[in-house]
Amino acid sequence: MKAKVRALTTRTLQQAADSIGAVLQSKKAHAALDIQRLRAVRELATLEDNQLHDGLTGIVFSKDRALQLHALLHSCAELAQHIPALHIIYRASSPAHAQSYLEAQEEIVRFLPQVQFTEESQKFKPVLLGVLSQIKTRQVFFLVDDIVFIKPIDFDVCVGINPQQEVLSLRLSPHLRRSYTAHMSQMPAALRPSAHHTELLRFSWFEQGNEWSYPWSVDGHILPTAEVKVMTRLGDFNAPNTYEGMLTTFNGLCAERGGLCFEESKILNIPFNRVQTEVHNLSGDVSPEFLLTQWQQGQMIDTRGWRQHQPRSPHEEHAVSFIPRALPKRPRPSTPKSKA
């Protein structure tokens, strides 16, 4: 009897799959295909890695938020040392927003000359692939324009990590107790001192959910460039949100990799608003047009108050205040640690 029920169920499922052009596949067959897919990425990434050298490069995604992009890079210039080359991929939906990016570029290169701007004038994927083709460092990280730096950081620490063994997150820390995006309380993964990096804590990816199971995040994770290039060529996506979602389908590559974070979150995502339509992310309701007006009036976001704040979630809504735009104050060079 049970065998007949299983046969009927299978036949019904197959008919339903056929009706929508889908393929019915067993869990075992799916797992085997996934293993082959991950193996192919690793082998292609090995060939890609031969063309790279040690180092770190960043890519920032921005749309209609020149003021917030300026806040991100201004706070980075004030708090970070050894800032790597940064590529800005931006999209403007109106002439006014396009003009704000031209003005932002002119101001930003005055204090971060290693920043390059690329307009997303065609589909997102070929633009991203074009930028990735210029990157020759073995490590890459992504940022989005509603992030700000809130604590000092020396990017040289990131360069000393092998991203094929450990993925460092700039946003995670032991102080986090909530996931804003999932709208739920959540404790961090079990953290312990890293055996190889004295100022970092180590944890296991996928031990906890949400942000603690998101190694391919575009919010400040240090990733292996070779694998990112291969996955980007293979994947289907239309914008940063679906790009990040595509990357998570390769989570199996990180099954054996550890996670790393600092004692304090170095960056904070402040979702003032939502400018994309792909994913209905939770966000505040500060109008992008209001922020554009502030930019046109010569204002900048005042990020200084958040530097005393200890985030409880990687994303938090905060009130925004403005001050007249000015060049950032450079951080003092770090003092080399004496060797015992």
Residue pairs with C-beta under 8 A, 6 or more apart in sequence:
10 24
13 24
14 24
16 22
17 23
17 24
25 33
34 252
35 252
38 250
38 252
38 253
41 227
41 230
41 231
41 234
41 250
41 253
42 227
42 253
44 230
45 224
45 226
45 227
45 229
45 230
46 226
48 225
48 226
48 227
48 229
48 230
49 138
49 224
49 225
49 226
51 136
52 136
52 137
52 138
52 225
52 226
53 136
53 137
53 138
54 137
54 138
54 159
55 84
55 136
55 137
55 138
55 139
55 159
56 84
56 137
56 139
56 140
56 141
56 155
56 158
56 159
56 222
57 84
57 85
57 86
57 87
57 135
57 137
57 139
57 140
57 141
57 225
58 84
58 85
58 86
58 87
58 140
58 141
58 142
58 143
59 86
59 87
59 89
59 128
59 131
59 132
59 135
59 140
59 141
59 142
59 143
60 69
60 72
60 73
60 86
60 87
60 88
60 89
60 142
60 143
60 144
60 145
61 89
61 90
61 142
61 143
61 144
61 145
61 218
61 240
62 68
62 69
62 88
62 89
62 90
62 91
62 101
62 144
62 145
63 90
63 91
63 92
63 93
63 120
63 145
63 275
63 276
64 91
64 92
64 93
64 94
64 97
64 275
64 288
64 292
65 145
65 146
65 273
65 275
65 288
65 291
66 90
66 97
66 100
66 101
66 103
66 104
66 292
66 295
67 100
67 104
67 291
67 292
67 294
67 295
67 299
67 300
67 301
68 145
68 146
68 272
68 291
68 301
69 88
69 90
69 101
69 104
69 108
69 145
70 104
70 107
70 108
70 295
70 300
70 301
70 325
71 148
71 300
71 301
71 303
72 143
72 145
72 146
72 147
72 148
72 149
73 86
73 108
73 112
73 115
74 108
74 111
74 300
74 303
74 328
75 148
75 149
75 150
75 303
75 328
76 83
76 112
76 149
77 83
77 111
77 112
77 328
77 330
78 149
78 328
78 329
78 330
78 331
79 149
79 150
79 151
79 152
79 153
79 307
79 331
80 149
80 152
80 153
80 154
80 155
80 331
81 152
81 153
81 154
81 155
81 156
81 331
81 333
81 334
82 154
82 155
82 156
83 112
83 114
83 155
84 114
84 137
84 155
85 114
85 115
85 116
86 112
86 114
86 115
86 116
87 115
87 116
87 118
87 131
87 134
87 135
88 105
88 115
88 116
88 117
88 118
89 118
89 120
89 124
89 127
89 128
89 131
90 101
90 117
90 118
90 119
90 120
91 119
91 120
92 98
92 100
92 101
92 119
96 292
96 296
97 288
97 292
100 292
100 295
100 296
101 117
101 119
103 295
104 295
105 115
105 117
107 325
108 115
109 115
110 327
111 327
111 328
118 127
118 130
118 131
120 127
121 127
123 238
124 237
124 238
124 239
124 240
124 243
125 232
125 237
125 238
128 232
128 243
129 232
129 233
132 140
132 225
132 228
132 229
132 232
133 229
135 225
135 229
137 225
138 163
138 224
138 225
138 226
139 158
139 159
139 161
139 163
139 222
139 223
139 224
139 225
140 222
140 223
140 224
140 225
140 228
141 158
141 170
141 220
141 221
141 222
141 223
142 217
142 218
142 219
142 220
142 221
142 223
142 240
143 218
143 219
143 220
143 267
144 218
144 219
144 240
144 269
146 269
146 270
146 271
146 272
146 273
147 219
147 220
147 267
147 268
147 269
147 270
148 267
148 268
148 270
148 301
148 303
148 306
149 266
149 267
149 303
150 265
150 266
150 267
150 268
150 303
150 306
150 307
150 309
150 311
151 262
151 264
151 265
151 266
151 307
152 331
153 170
153 262
153 266
154 334
157 197
157 199
157 200
158 168
158 222
160 197
161 168
161 197
161 222
161 260
163 222
163 223
163 224
164 224
164 227
164 257
165 257
165 258
166 202
166 257
166 258
166 259
166 260
167 205
167 215
167 221
167 222
167 223
167 254
167 257
167 258
167 259
167 260
168 200
168 221
168 222
168 259
168 260
168 261
169 217
169 220
169 221
169 222
169 259
169 260
169 261
170 219
170 220
170 221
170 222
170 261
170 262
170 265
170 266
170 267
171 211
171 217
171 219
171 220
171 265
171 266
171 267
171 268
171 269
171 314
172 188
172 211
172 212
172 259
172 261
172 265
172 314
173 188
173 261
173 262
173 263
173 264
173 265
173 311
174 188
174 191
174 201
174 261
174 263
175 264
175 265
175 310
175 311
175 312
176 186
176 188
176 211
176 265
176 311
176 312
176 313
176 314
177 185
177 186
177 187
177 188
177 312
177 313
178 184
178 185
178 186
178 312
178 313
179 185
179 186
179 209
179 210
179 211
179 313
179 314
180 271
180 282
180 313
180 314
180 315
180 316
180 317
181 210
181 211
181 281
181 282
181 315
182 209
182 210
183 282
184 210
186 208
186 209
186 210
186 212
187 208
188 203
188 208
188 212
189 203
189 204
189 205
189 207
189 208
189 212
189 259
190 203
190 204
190 207
191 201
191 202
191 203
191 261
192 201
192 202
192 203
193 200
193 201
193 202
194 200
194 201
194 202
194 260
195 202
197 260
199 262
199 263
200 260
200 261
200 262
201 260
201 261
201 262
201 263
202 258
202 259
202 260
203 212
203 258
203 259
203 260
203 261
204 258
204 259
205 212
205 213
205 215
205 254
205 255
205 257
205 258
205 259
206 212
206 213
206 251
206 255
207 213
211 217
211 314
212 259
213 251
214 248
215 221
215 251
215 254
215 257
215 259
216 223
216 244
216 247
216 248
216 250
216 251
216 254
217 244
218 240
218 243
218 244
218 247
219 267
219 269
219 314
220 266
220 267
227 250
227 253
228 247
231 246
231 247
231 250
232 243
235 243
235 246
235 247
235 249
236 242
236 246
237 243
237 245
237 246
238 278
239 276
239 278
240 276
241 276
241 278
241 279
241 281
242 278
242 279
245 279
264 310
265 310
265 311
265 314
268 306
268 309
268 311
268 314
268 315
268 316
269 314
269 315
269 316
270 306
270 315
270 316
270 317
270 318
270 320
271 281
271 282
271 283
271 284
271 315
271 317
272 283
272 284
272 286
272 291
272 317
272 320
273 283
273 284
273 285
273 286
273 287
273 288
273 291
274 280
274 281
274 283
275 288
282 315
283 317
284 317
286 320
294 322
298 324
298 325
299 322
299 323
299 324
299 325
300 322
300 323
300 324
300 325
300 326
301 320
301 321
301 322
302 321
302 322
302 323
305 321
306 318
